[in-house]
Amino acid sequence: MKRYRQLEDVLVADFVTDRWEHPVHSHNHYELIYIKYGSGVHHINGVSTPYKETDIFLLGPEEEHAFDIATRTRFVYIKFTDAYIYQKENAAYDEVQHLEYLLKSRETHLSAFRLSEEDANTAALVFDVVISLKRDIRHNESLIRMQLLSLSILLQRNMAEIRSTVGRNKDMQALFCYIHKHIYMPDRLRSAVMAEHFHLAEAYVGPYFKRNTGLSLRDYIRDYRVGLIRKRMDSGKYSLKEIAADFGLTDESHVSKLLREGRAKC
């Protein structure tokens, strides 16, 4: 299978075609794909999803995909890397968190985002702005990033968070979505709070999670949090103090402890 590699932190592509020329492939970056017009089928990890005008797809590096075009289609792509996400300058933590949530929720990658009419109109305008900026990507990197973060807010609020997916039932999907959404708020991830939210007995939450995933709830939360922290650390643009504040942790020593625990497990 072909794998495309992108060296730039961000690229924007805007093109019209009657025929998809690429084989099934993956890549080393994320892709936000907007269907400005046209129709066909999008094949993602072996799942075939019809696409139409105004649909939006979000793909991660692990996804394999290709299009079958039925009617002439205009595609708008925003292709970006982890390094682009974790630029600290002029970025609000909660905006990055919206994007992280979408990237982690892989069930959203297997189908198109279907936005409300109002949000679809807004998204169309945002993508028009992105298209206007693509001629000078380097000069407009910060402006493109602002559009990407704005789109992440629109997409998150249109997510159908409880849905059946391969290998997960609806109850487990709700648990995963809850954890991913509240990973920055440790108090919301205590067993007692989660049990109350899902109307379950506190003693039932942990065993239920482990029975369905093979991992303890505590380990999953820790590993997911550590993964996000490491991405910030790898960017070299966040201090331990800032990371602690972002994740609702006590202080820098708490961050260091989590990283040590993560390494020890590896």
C-alpha positions in Angstrom: 0.0 0.0 0.0 1.3 3.4 -0.9 2.1 5.9 1.9 2.4 9.6 1.1 4.9 11.6 3.2 4.5 15.4 3.8 7.5 17.4 5.1 5.7 20.7 5.5 3.7 21.4 8.6 0.6 22.4 6.6 -0.5 22.3 3.0 -3.8 23.4 1.4 -5.0 21.7 -1.8 -8.0 22.8 -3.9 -8.8 20.9 -7.1 -11.6 19.6 -9.3 -11.5 16.1 -10.9 -13.8 13.6 -12.6 -11.5 10.7 -11.8 -9.5 9.7 -8.7 -6.0 9.0 -9.7 -4.5 7.8 -6.4 -4.5 4.2 -5.1 -5.7 3.3 -1.6 -3.0 5.0 0.6 -2.1 6.3 4.0 0.0 9.3 5.0 2.2 10.7 7.8 -0.1 13.6 8.4 -3.8 14.5 9.1 -6.2 15.5 6.4 -9.4 17.6 6.7 -11.3 17.1 3.4 -14.2 19.3 2.3 -16.4 18.4 -0.6 -17.3 21.7 -2.2 -19.4 20.0 -4.7 -19.8 16.6 -6.3 -20.7 13.1 -5.2 -19.3 9.6 -5.0 -18.0 7.1 -2.5 -15.2 7.5 0.0 -13.5 4.2 1.1 -11.9 4.5 4.5 -10.3 1.5 6.2 -12.5 -0.8 4.2 -15.7 1.1 5.0 -17.5 2.7 2.1 -19.3 5.9 2.7 -21.3 7.9 0.1 -20.2 11.6 -0.1 -22.0 14.7 -1.3 -21.7 18.4 -1.4 -20.6 20.1 1.9 -19.5 16.8 3.5 -16.4 17.0 5.6 -14.0 14.1 6.4 -11.2 14.0 9.0 -8.4 11.4 8.5 -5.4 10.5 10.7 -2.1 9.0 9.6 -3.4 5.5 10.4 -6.3 5.7 8.0 -6.2 4.1 4.5 -8.5 5.7 2.0 -9.4 6.4 -1.7 -12.4 8.0 -3.5 -14.7 6.7 -6.3 -16.0 9.7 -8.0 -19.6 9.6 -9.5 -20.0 13.2 -10.5 -17.3 15.9 -11.0 -16.0 16.8 -7.5 -14.2 19.8 -6.1 -12.0 18.8 -3.1 -10.5 21.2 -0.6 -7.8 19.7 1.6 -6.1 21.0 4.7 -3.1 18.7 5.4 -1.4 19.2 8.7 1.1 17.5 11.1 1.4 17.3 14.9 4.0 20.1 14.8 1.4 22.4 13.2 -1.2 21.6 15.9 1.1 22.3 18.8 2.3 25.7 17.8 2.0 27.7 21.0 1.9 31.2 19.6 -1.5 32.8 19.8 -3.2 29.5 20.6 -5.8 29.1 23.3 -5.6 25.7 25.1 -9.3 25.0 24.7 -9.1 25.4 20.9 -6.3 22.8 20.7 -8.4 20.6 22.9 -11.3 20.6 20.5 -9.0 19.5 17.7 -7.3 16.8 19.9 -10.7 15.4 20.8 -11.6 15.0 17.1 -8.3 13.5 16.2 -8.5 10.9 19.0 -12.2 10.0 18.3 -11.4 7.6 15.4 -15.0 6.6 15.0 -15.5 10.0 13.5 -12.9 9.2 10.8 -15.0 6.4 9.2 -17.8 8.6 7.9 -18.5 12.2 6.9 -19.5 15.0 9.4 -23.0 16.0 8.6 -23.4 19.6 9.9 -26.6 21.5 10.6 -27.6 23.9 7.9 -26.3 26.9 9.8 -23.0 25.3 10.6 -22.6 24.0 7.1 -23.0 27.5 5.8 -20.4 28.8 8.3 -18.0 25.9 7.3 -18.3 26.8 3.6 -17.3 30.4 4.4 -14.3 29.2 6.5 -13.1 26.9 3.7 -13.4 29.8 1.3 -11.1 31.8 3.6 -8.7 28.8 3.6 -8.7 28.7 -0.2 -7.9 32.4 -0.4 -4.8 31.9 1.8 -3.3 28.9 0.0 -1.2 30.8 -2.5 1.3 31.8 0.2 1.1 29.1 2.8 4.2 30.2 4.7 3.1 33.8 5.1 -0.5 32.6 6.1 0.3 29.7 8.4 -1.1 31.4 11.5 -4.3 32.4 9.7 -4.9 28.9 8.3 -4.4 27.5 11.7 -7.1 29.8 13.1 -9.5 28.5 10.4 -8.6 24.9 11.3 -9.3 25.5 15.0 -12.6 27.2 14.1 -13.6 24.2 12.0 -12.7 21.8 14.8 -15.3 23.6 17.1 -17.9 23.4 14.4 -17.2 19.7 13.8 -17.2 18.7 17.5 -20.5 20.3 18.2 -22.0 18.3 15.3 -20.7 14.9 16.4 -23.1 12.1 17.0 -21.2 10.9 20.1 -23.2 7.8 20.7 -23.1 5.6 17.6 -22.5 1.9 16.8 -19.1 1.1 15.4 -17.2 -2.0 14.6 -15.9 -3.6 17.7 -17.7 -1.2 20.1 -21.2 -1.1 21.4 -23.0 2.1 22.1 -22.3 2.1 25.8 -18.6 1.7 25.4 -18.6 4.4 22.7 -20.2 6.8 25.2 -17.5 6.0 27.7 -14.7 6.6 25.3 -16.2 9.9 24.1 -16.7 11.0 27.7 -13.0 10.2 28.6 -11.6 12.0 25.6 -13.8 15.0 26.1 -12.9 15.4 29.8 -9.2 14.4 29.8 -8.3 17.9 30.7 -10.6 17.8 33.8 -9.4 15.1 36.2 -12.3 15.6 38.6 -14.7 14.5 35.9 -12.8 11.2 35.4 -13.2 9.9 38.9 -15.2 6.7 39.0 -17.9 8.2 41.3 -18.5 11.1 38.9 -18.5 8.8 35.8 -20.9 6.4 37.5 -23.3 9.2 38.3 -23.1 10.5 34.7 -23.9 7.1 33.2 -26.4 6.1 35.9 -24.2 3.1 37.0 -23.0 1.8 40.3 -19.5 3.1 41.1 -18.1 -0.4 41.6 -19.4 -1.4 38.1 -17.6 1.2 36.0 -14.0 -0.1 36.3 -14.8 -3.8 35.8 -17.1 -3.0 32.9 -14.4 -1.0 31.1 -11.8 -3.6 31.6 -14.1 -6.4 30.5 -14.7 -4.6 27.2 -11.2 -3.3 26.5 -8.7 -5.5 28.3 -7.3 -2.4 30.0 -8.1 -0.9 33.4 -9.9 2.4 33.3 -7.1 4.0 35.3 -4.5 2.8 32.8 -6.4 3.9 29.8 -6.9 7.4 31.2 -3.3 7.7 32.2 -2.0 6.4 28.8 -4.2 8.7 26.9 -3.3 11.7 29.0 0.5 10.9 28.7 0.2 10.6 25.0 -1.3 14.1 24.7 1.3 15.5 27.1 4.2 13.9 25.1 2.9 15.6 21.9 3.2 18.9 23.7 6.6 18.1 25.1 7.8 17.0 21.6 6.8 20.3 20.2 9.3 22.1 22.5 6.9 25.0 23.0 5.2 24.1 26.3 6.6 24.3 29.7 5.8 21.7 32.4 3.9 24.5 34.3 1.8 25.2 31.2 1.1 21.6 30.6 0.0 21.1 34.2 -2.4 24.0 34.0 -3.8 22.7 30.6 -4.6 19.2 32.1 -5.8 20.4 35.5 -2.8 18.8 37.3 -1.4 19.9 40.6 2.0 21.1 39.4 5.0 20.3 37.3 6.0 17.4 39.5 2.7 15.7 38.7 3.4 16.0 35.0 6.9 14.5 35.5 5.4 11.6 37.6 2.9 10.8 34.8 5.7 10.7 32.2 7.8 8.4 34.4 4.9 6.1 34.9 4.3 6.0 31.2 7.9 5.2 30.4 8.0 2.5 33.1 5.0 0.8 31.5 6.6 0.9 28.1 
